[in-house]
Amino acid sequence: MTILAWIVRLALGLVGLATMGLCGLALAAPFHWILALFGAWDRLIIVFGIVGLGAFWLGKWRVMTVLQGVALLALLFFNVRVPTDYSPLFPKKSDPSREFVMAWANIHDNRLALKSLASLPEVKKARAIGLGEVPAFSNLQELFPAVDQPESTIPSKETWGVETLGCRVVLPDGELSVSKGRNFGLKARCDGFTLFVLHLQNPTRGRGEGLGIRNLELGVLGETVAKEPGPVLVMGDFNTTPSALPFYRLLKAANLNRVACGGPNAGTWRPIYWSGTTMDRIPGIRVTIDHILVRDLEVQACHVGPDIGSDHFPLIVTLTQPN
């Protein structure tokens, strides 16, 4: 074998090792708080992993090819096992009177983002809206006049800024809480189904504390939703990706399906410092941590909305309202 061939083989091996390292970090992410954020890119890492698999194969690193293949199969298992509803590409025409459009957005205490959200045409058609991290003293009734607001709506300290419009709110009573003074969500009654709107703990806060609290919140949410009879919709910032084990346990415990808004790889969050840069335009680089989950509800359409100036992108879902 010539020196050039050895150099090529070595280069391919290094490419494979780099992608194998990414796969390993993604697989370890659900079990360690430092890696919790990194693991959010697990679906993009699958793409890198396939590149590394090809590099190992071409470089004739047979043992490493097998190990890389096992890592990829494990990542695929964690992603594919999640019960997911994919909105039809060509939804059937239904009775307009039974269409129920809803929107979710984490505003991240950004008043301009809140105004930008309110100006979106699809949000103006929404009959119910869920919001996270709403700035204090925001006049939601003025911003969303088309949404039925049966009660006074003021950003709540009890839920750390989680709000909903268009459905009758059941005041937080500690049911959605794992620590004193913090309700991570609220429950509301809509026409024909129950709505949960929430914002879970950031898993990267503290030295493992954030991840532990978030996992507890997912467990409490699963128990609460499981006890709720009839159709249910859950929306919010879960601060977890679809492949995380605690998220999977939530879906199984409450008999929920995740709605793939915008397809299997459409992300909903990006670091603030990426805003307006070329990073925003790289396919798959955004992270999917905002979710819409349903039980016994027919989803006509769901997509990720445009950039509103927050670090999160809104979700717009259209349901067929239950009889």
Order of alpha helices (4+ residues) and beta strands (2+ residues): alpha-alpha-alpha-beta-beta-alpha-alpha-beta-alpha-beta-beta-beta-beta-beta-beta-alpha-beta-alpha-beta-beta-beta-beta
